[in-house]
Amino acid sequence: MHRGRSKKYLLIFLSAALFLVCHSVSGAVWETLTPDHWAYDEIRWLQALGYLHNLDPSQKPYTRGEVANALKTSTRPDSKPAADIFEILDQEFAFEMKPGGAWEFTAGGRVYAGTETRQNDDWNSAGYGVVSATAGNARMGIVTSLRLDRDLMDHPFYKGKVWNDFAGLTEQAYFVLCGANRRWELKLGRDHRYWGAGDDHLLLNYAQRGIDQISFRVRWEWGDFTAMVGQVDDFEEADGGRISRYLSGHRLELLPWDWLRIGISETLLFTGGVRFGSMNPFLPYYGELVNENSEGNGFIGLDFIAYPAGGYEVYGELLIDDFQLENEDPGDLEPTEWGWLIGGRWNGLNGLLGAGVSYTGVANRTYNALDPKYRYLNYGLPLGSEIGNDGDRFRFELSCLPEARLRLSAFFQYARQGEGGVAVPFDTTYMNYTVAEGYAESFPTGVVQKTSTFGVEFSGLAKPYLQIQGWIGYDWIDNYGHTSGLKEEGIRGRVTLNLRGDRLIKY
C-alpha cells in the first residue's frame, strides 16, 4: 500500500477547503443531513439531557426539516452549556425553521482535510471532498453529491474504483417527495440509511456511499414504518460474469411511552432479478425464502432506546442471522450467527459533563454466507457492524464541554478479533462432527488479536461551517496479526479541518 506524497495531498485539500468557506444561508426541509455533520453529536448530547426526543435516534440520517421542527417545539434550558448548544443549532437550521415553499437551487460542497497515522506508520494526508447540488421546494426535491475520498483509497477492503490515489464515487443522488408535516416520505435514488441507536449499528450501518433504493416512510404519533428495496454491488464470478444483488428491508417502530422507542426490523439480501415476494414490504422475508425455496440471506433485528430519567440514556440491539432449531444431522450443529449491542450514556451539570459505555459483539459467520454472493458487503465494506464478525469491543469514554463549541473526551477501548471474517470462506468445521459428538467453539475463534487503547478526542466548532476535530490513541496489541505471542504497540490518530460550504451558490 502506497502512502507517500502526504504534503502534496494535504496542500490540495487545504486549497480546496479555503475556496469553500462560506456561511450556510439556505436549506431544504427534505434534504438529509450527511452522517459526518457535526449536528449529530450535539443533538445526541441534548437528547441524553432530556431534549429533542421527537428526533428519532434509531433511524438516521435526519432531514434538515426534522431537526428544525424539533428545535422549534422543544423546551429550552436556562443555563450553559446546553442553552448555547441550542443556539448553535438554531444558527445552522435557521432557514428551515421559517415558512417556505418557493423553488430554489443550491450548490456547494464540503472538505474534510487533515492527517492521520496508523500502527507504526508516518503521519499522512487524510480526508475527502464533496461537491453537491440541490433543487426543490417544501414538498419535493433532488440532491446529488460527488465525492473524492483519500481515506477509501487506503481502505484494505474497499473494492470500488480508485483514480490518482483517490476513490471517486457518487455519495448521494435522489429524488424525494413528502407529505404535509412530513407524515410520509417517498424516495428514489441513492442515499444513506442506518437503523439502531448508539455509535455502531448492527443493521444498515453508515458507509461513505449511500444505498441505491426505492423507500418510503410513514409516521404516526405512536410510531412509524419504513421500507426499502435497494441494490448493492454486483457479485463477480470466476469466469467474469456478474450477478446483480438486491437488498430489501423494513422496520416498524413503536413508542409506548414518550421515553421509550422499540423497533423490529428485517432485511434480505437476494439475487435472481425481480422477485416481488422478496421485495414486498408487508411480507416476512424469511417466510418467503422458505415457501419459495429460494436463496438469500435474511436478518432480523430488535432494538430499543430509553430515557428512564433526565440525564440518562440506555440502548440496545439484537441481531439474528441464523440459528438452528433442529438437531438431526451435522448441518444442524452450525453455531448461532448473531450480534448484540448494549450501551448507555449519562450527562450531568446541564451538559457540562458526560460519560458513555458500550459493548458490541458479533459471532463468527454472521453477515457471511456459504455462497459468497450473499455476504452483507457493499463494495467490500460491511452492511452491518464496523467490527465485521468474530469479535467484540468494549468502550468507555468521559467527556466535558468547557464551553458549548468545545468538546474534550478521554476514552478506553478493549477489542478482540478472531480469525473469522465476513469476506473469508465460510467456516464449515462443524460438518466434521456427528450429532452425537456435538460441536462447540470459542468466541472469538482461533488465535485472538487483543487490542487495548487509551486515547483522547476533541472537537472545536468555530462556526457552523468551520470545525476542527481529531483523536489520538496508544495501542497495546497481543497476538498481533493472529500470531500467537507476537506483541505490538504504537500510536494511532487523526486530525482534520472541516469546512462546509453546502450552499455556496443559491438561486
C-alpha positions in Angstrom: 0.0 0.0 0.0 1.4 3.4 -1.0 1.0 6.3 1.4 3.5 8.8 0.1 3.1 12.3 -1.2 1.4 13.4 2.0 2.4 17.0 1.7 1.2 17.3 -1.8 -2.3 15.9 -1.0 -2.6 17.9 2.2 -2.0 21.1 0.2 -4.6 20.1 -2.4 -7.2 19.5 0.4 -6.4 22.8 2.2 -6.6 24.8 -1.0 -10.0 23.4 -1.9 -11.1 23.9 1.7 -10.3 27.6 1.6 -12.3 28.0 -1.6 -15.4 26.6 0.0 -15.5 28.7 3.2 -18.9 30.4 3.4 -22.0 30.8 5.5 -24.8 28.3 5.1 -27.6 30.6 4.0 -30.4 28.3 2.8 -31.6 24.8 3.0 -34.4 22.3 2.1 -36.5 20.6 4.7 -36.4 17.2 2.9 -32.6 17.2 2.5 -30.9 14.5 4.6 -28.2 15.6 7.0 -25.0 13.8 5.9 -23.6 11.4 8.5 -20.5 13.4 9.0 -22.4 16.5 10.1 -21.4 18.0 13.4 -25.0 18.4 14.5 -25.4 14.7 15.2 -23.1 14.9 18.2 -24.8 18.0 19.6 -28.2 16.5 19.2 -27.3 13.3 20.9 -25.8 15.3 23.8 -29.0 17.2 24.2 -31.1 14.0 23.9 -29.3 12.4 26.9 -30.2 15.6 28.8 -33.9 15.2 28.0 -34.4 17.4 25.0 -35.2 16.8 21.3 -36.8 13.4 21.9 -39.1 13.9 18.9 -36.0 13.3 16.8 -35.6 9.5 16.3 -32.1 8.4 17.3 -32.8 4.9 15.9 -33.5 6.0 12.3 -30.9 8.2 10.5 -30.0 10.2 8.7 -32.2 13.1 9.9 -33.6 15.6 7.4 -32.9 19.3 7.9 -36.7 19.8 8.4 -36.9 17.2 11.1 -34.1 18.9 13.1 -35.6 22.3 12.6 -39.1 21.1 13.8 -37.5 19.5 16.9 -35.7 22.8 17.7 -38.9 24.8 17.3 -41.0 22.6 19.5 -38.5 21.7 22.2 -38.4 23.3 25.6 -35.1 25.2 26.2 -32.6 25.0 29.1 -31.9 28.2 31.0 -28.2 27.7 31.7 -25.0 26.9 29.9 -23.6 25.0 28.0 -26.9 23.3 27.0 -28.5 26.6 26.1 -25.5 27.5 24.0 -25.7 24.2 22.1 -29.3 25.1 21.2 -28.1 28.5 19.9 -25.6 26.9 17.6 -28.2 24.5 16.2 -30.6 27.5 15.7 -27.9 29.2 13.6 -27.4 26.1 11.4 -31.1 25.4 10.8 -32.5 29.0 10.9 -33.7 28.8 7.3 -35.6 25.5 7.7 -37.4 27.0 10.8 -39.0 29.7 8.6 -42.1 29.1 6.4 -41.2 28.3 2.8 -42.5 26.8 -0.4 -40.7 28.5 -3.3 -38.4 26.6 -5.6 -34.7 27.1 -5.1 -31.4 25.8 -6.4 -28.2 25.5 -4.3 -24.7 24.2 -5.0 -21.6 23.9 -2.9 -19.6 21.3 -1.1 -17.6 20.3 2.0 -14.0 19.4 2.6 -12.5 17.3 5.5 -8.7 17.8 5.2 -6.0 16.7 7.6 -3.6 14.0 8.5 -3.6 10.6 10.2 -1.3 7.9 11.4 -1.8 4.2 11.6 0.1 1.5 13.5 3.9 2.1 13.1 3.3 4.5 10.1 4.1 8.1 9.4 1.6 10.9 9.5 0.0 11.1 6.1 -2.7 13.1 4.4 -6.3 12.1 5.1 -9.8 13.2 4.3 -12.2 13.8 1.4 -14.0 16.4 -0.6 -17.6 16.6 -1.7 -19.4 18.8 -4.3 -23.2 18.8 -4.1 -26.3 20.5 -5.6 -30.0 20.5 -4.6 -33.2 21.7 -6.3 -36.7 21.7 -4.9 -39.4 23.3 -2.8 -41.0 22.4 0.5 -42.6 19.2 -0.7 -40.1 17.7 -3.2 -36.5 17.9 -4.2 -33.5 16.5 -5.9 -30.0 16.0 -4.4 -26.7 14.9 -6.0 -23.3 14.9 -4.5 -19.9 13.6 -5.8 -17.1 12.6 -3.5 -13.3 12.3 -3.9 -12.1 10.2 -0.9 -8.5 9.8 0.2 -9.5 7.5 3.1 -11.2 4.9 1.0 -8.2 4.7 -1.3 -6.3 3.2 1.6 -9.1 1.1 3.0 -7.9 -2.6 2.9 -11.3 -4.0 1.9 -12.8 -1.3 -0.4 -13.5 -2.6 -3.9 -14.5 0.5 -5.7 -12.6 2.3 -8.3 -9.5 4.5 -7.5 -8.1 7.3 -9.6 -4.8 9.1 -8.9 -4.8 7.9 -5.3 -8.4 9.0 -4.7 -11.6 6.9 -4.6 -14.3 8.6 -6.7 -18.0 7.9 -6.2 -21.4 9.4 -6.2 -22.2 9.7 -2.5 -25.9 10.7 -2.9 -28.3 11.2 -5.8 -32.0 11.0 -5.0 -35.5 12.4 -5.7 -37.8 12.8 -2.7 -41.5 13.6 -2.3 -43.0 14.2 1.1 -46.4 14.9 2.6 -47.7 17.7 4.8 -45.9 17.8 8.2 -43.7 15.0 6.9 -46.3 12.4 7.7 -45.0 10.3 4.8 -42.0 10.3 2.5 -41.1 8.6 -0.8 -37.5 8.5 -2.0 -36.0 7.2 -5.2 -32.2 7.1 -5.7 -29.0 6.8 -3.6 -28.9 7.9 0.0 -27.6 6.8 3.4 -29.7 4.7 5.7 -28.9 3.1 9.1 -31.0 1.7 11.9 -30.4 1.3 15.6 -29.2 3.5 18.5 -25.6 4.0 19.5 -22.4 4.8 17.6 -22.2 1.4 15.9 -25.2 -0.2 14.1 -25.7 -3.9 13.6 -28.0 -3.5 10.6 -27.6 -0.9 7.8 -24.6 0.9 9.1 -23.2 4.2 7.8 -21.0 3.9 4.8 -19.4 6.6 2.6 -21.6 5.5 -0.4 -25.3 5.6 0.0 -27.6 2.6 -1.0 -29.5 2.8 -4.3 -33.1 2.4 -3.2 -36.8 3.0 -3.5 -38.0 3.7 0.0 -40.9 5.1 1.9 -41.7 6.1 5.5 -45.0 6.7 7.2 -45.2 8.3 10.7 -47.8 8.2 13.4 -47.8 9.7 16.9 -47.2 6.2 18.3 -44.5 5.1 15.8 -43.6 4.7 12.2 -43.0 2.2 9.4 -40.0 2.3 7.0 -39.4 0.1 4.0 -36.9 0.0 1.2 -35.9 -2.0 -1.9 -32.3 -1.4 -3.0 -29.4 -2.7 -5.0 -25.8 -3.2 -3.8 -22.7 -4.0 -5.8 -22.7 -6.9 -8.3 -21.0 -10.2 -7.5 -18.3 -11.1 -10.0 -18.0 -14.8 -10.8 -14.7 -16.6 -11.6 -15.5 -16.5 -15.3 -16.0 -12.8 -15.3 -19.8 -12.9 -15.2 -21.7 -10.5 -13.0 -24.7 -11.3 -10.8 -27.0 -8.4 -9.6 -27.6 -8.3 -5.8 -30.6 -6.7 -4.1 -31.3 -5.6 -0.6 -34.8 -5.3 0.9 -35.6 -4.0 4.4 -38.4 -2.9 6.6 -38.7 -1.6 10.1 -41.6 -1.0 12.5 -41.0 1.3 15.5 -43.4 1.8 18.4 -43.4 4.5 21.1 -45.4 3.0 24.0 -44.3 5.9 26.2 -42.5 9.2 25.4 -39.3 7.9 27.0 -39.1 4.6 25.1 -38.7 3.5 21.5 -38.8 -0.1 20.4 -38.0 -1.3 16.9 -38.2 -4.5 15.0 -36.5 -4.8 11.5 -35.8 -7.3 8.9 -33.5 -7.3 5.8 -33.0 -9.7 3.0 -30.0 -9.8 0.5 -31.0 -11.8 -2.6 -30.2 -12.3 -6.2 -32.1 -13.6 -9.3 -33.6 -10.4 -10.6 -37.1 -9.1 -9.7 -38.8 -11.3 -7.1 -41.8 -9.5 -5.8 -42.2 -11.8 -2.8 -38.7 -10.7 -1.6 -39.5 -7.0 -2.3 -42.9 -6.8 -0.7 -42.5 -4.6 2.4 -45.5 -6.1 4.1 -44.4 -9.8 4.0 -41.9 -11.5 6.4 -38.9 -12.2 4.2 -37.8 -15.3 6.0 -41.2 -16.9 5.3 -40.9 -16.1 1.6 -37.5 -17.7 1.4 -38.7 -20.9 2.9 -42.0 -21.0 0.9 -40.4 -20.2 -2.4 -37.5 -22.5 -1.8 -35.3 -19.6 -2.9 -31.9 -18.4 -1.8 -30.9 -15.3 0.1 -29.5 -14.1 3.4 -32.0 -12.6 5.9 -31.6 -10.9 9.2 -34.0 -9.9 12.0 -33.2 -7.1 14.3 -34.6 -5.9 17.6 -33.6 -2.6 19.2 -34.6 -0.1 21.8 -33.6 3.2 23.3 -34.9 4.5 26.6 -34.5 7.7 28.7 -35.5 6.5 32.1 -34.7 9.8 33.8 -33.2 13.2 32.9 -29.6 12.8 32.0 -29.7 9.1 31.3 -29.9 7.1 28.0 -29.9 3.3 27.7 -30.0 1.5 24.4 -29.5 -2.0 22.9 -29.8 -4.0 19.8 -30.0 -7.8 19.0 -29.4 -9.1 15.5 -30.3 -12.7 14.4 -28.7 -14.0 11.3 -29.2 -17.8 11.6 -29.9 -20.3 14.4 -30.7 -24.0 14.4 -33.9 -25.4 15.9 -33.3 -29.0 14.8 -30.6 -31.5 15.8 -30.8 -34.2 13.2 -27.6 -34.0 11.0 -24.2 -32.3 11.1 -25.6 -29.2 9.4 -27.7 -28.6 12.4 -24.5 -28.2 14.5 -23.8 -24.8 12.9 -23.2 -22.3 15.7 -25.7 -19.4 16.1 -24.9 -16.4 13.9 -25.9 -13.3 15.8 -24.8 -9.9 17.1 -25.5 -7.8 20.2 -25.0 -4.2 21.3 -25.7 -2.6 24.7 -24.8 0.8 26.0 -25.7 3.9 27.9 -24.9 7.5 28.5 -25.0 9.9 31.4 -25.0 13.7 31.0 -24.9 16.0 34.1 -24.4 19.5 35.3 -26.7 20.8 32.5 -24.5 19.2 29.9 -21.1 20.1 31.3 -20.0 16.5 31.9 -20.9 13.2 30.2 -19.9 9.6 30.2 -20.7 6.7 27.9 -20.2 3.0 27.9 -20.9 0.4 25.2 -20.3 -3.3 24.4 -20.7 -4.7 21.0 -20.1 -8.3 19.8 -20.7 -10.2 16.6 -20.3 -14.0 16.4 -18.3 -15.8 13.7 -20.1 -16.4 10.3 -22.6 -13.5 10.9 -23.0 -11.4 7.8 -21.1 -14.2 5.9 -22.7 -17.0 3.8 -21.8 -20.3 2.3 -22.3 -18.8 -1.1 -20.2 -15.6 -1.1 -22.6 -13.6 -3.2 -24.9 -13.4 -0.2 -22.4 -11.8 2.1 -23.5 -8.5 3.7 -20.9 -6.4 1.9 -21.2 -3.4 -0.4 -18.1 -2.6 -2.4 -16.1 -4.5 0.2 -17.5 -2.6 3.2 -19.9 -4.1 5.8 -23.6 -3.6 5.6 -23.6 -4.0 9.4 -21.4 -3.5 12.4 -18.0 -2.0 11.7 -16.5 -4.9 13.7 -17.4 -7.3 10.9 -17.8 -10.6 12.7 -15.9 -12.9 15.1 -15.1 -10.1 17.6 -16.3 -7.8 20.3 -15.4 -4.4 21.6 -15.9 -2.6 25.0 -15.6 1.2 25.1 -15.8 3.8 27.9 -15.5 7.5 27.5 -15.6 10.5 29.7 -16.4 13.9 28.2 -16.6 17.6 29.2 -17.8 20.8 27.5 -15.8 23.7 29.0 -17.9 25.7 26.5 -20.6 24.7 24.0 -18.3 24.9 21.0 -15.5 22.7 22.5 -15.8 19.1 23.4 -13.0 17.1 25.1 -13.0 13.4 25.8 -10.8 10.6 27.1 -11.5 7.0 26.3 -10.5 3.4 26.9 -11.3 0.7 24.4 -10.7 -3.1 24.5 -11.3 -5.1 21.4 -10.9 -8.7 20.5 -10.8 -10.1 16.9 -10.9 -13.7 16.0 -9.7 -15.3 12.8 -13.1 -15.3 11.1 -14.4 -12.5 8.9 -17.2 -11.5 6.5 -15.0 -11.8 3.4 -13.3 -15.1 4.2 -14.5 -18.6 3.1 -17.5 -19.7 5.3 -16.2 -22.0 8.1 -17.9 -25.4 7.9 -15.8 -27.2 10.6 -18.9 -28.3 12.4 -19.7 -30.6 9.4 -16.8 -32.8 10.6 -18.7 -33.8 13.7 -21.7 -36.1 14.3 -24.8 -35.1 16.1 -23.8 -37.4 18.9 -20.4 -35.8 19.3 -21.8 -32.3 19.1 -19.8 -29.2 18.3 -18.8 -26.1 20.2 -16.3 -23.3 19.5 -14.8 -20.5 21.5 -15.6 -16.8 20.9 -13.8 -15.2 19.3 -12.3 -18.1 17.3 -8.7 -19.2 16.7 -5.8 -17.0 17.7 -7.5 -13.9 19.0 -5.9 -10.5 18.5 -6.5 -8.3 21.6 -6.1 -4.6 21.5 -6.2 -2.2 24.4 -6.3 1.6 23.6 -6.2 4.7 25.7 -6.8 8.0 23.9 -8.2 11.5 23.8 -10.7 13.1 21.4 -11.5 16.8 20.7 -13.9 18.8 18.6 -13.9 22.6 18.3 -16.7 24.3 16.3 -15.6 27.8 15.5 -18.5 28.5 13.2 -21.3 26.3 11.8 -19.2 26.0 8.7 -15.8 25.6 10.4 -14.8 22.7 12.7 -11.5 21.1 13.8 -11.7 17.6 15.3 -9.5 14.7 15.9 -8.3 11.9 18.2 -5.1 10.2 19.2 -4.6 6.9 21.0 -2.0 4.4 22.0 -2.5 0.7 21.3 -1.2 -2.3 23.1 -1.8 -5.4 20.9 -1.4 -9.1 21.9 -1.3 -11.8 19.3 -0.7 -9.2 16.6 -1.9 -10.4 13.2 -3.3 -13.5 14.9 0.2 -14.7 15.5 0.4 -16.3 19.0 2.7 -14.4 21.4 3.5 -11.6 19.0 3.1 -8.1 20.6 2.9 -4.7 19.0 2.2 -1.2 20.3 2.1 2.3 18.9 0.2 5.5 18.2 -2.8 5.9 16.0 -4.6 9.2 15.4 -6.3 11.6 13.1 -6.9 15.4 12.9 -9.0 17.2 10.3 -10.1 20.7 9.5 -13.7 20.5 8.3 -15.3 23.2 6.2 -18.8 23.1 5.0 -20.0 25.4 2.2 -23.0 23.4 1.2 -24.8 26.4 -0.3 -22.1 28.5 -2.0 -24.4 29.2 -4.9 -28.1 29.9 -4.3 -31.0 30.8 -6.7 
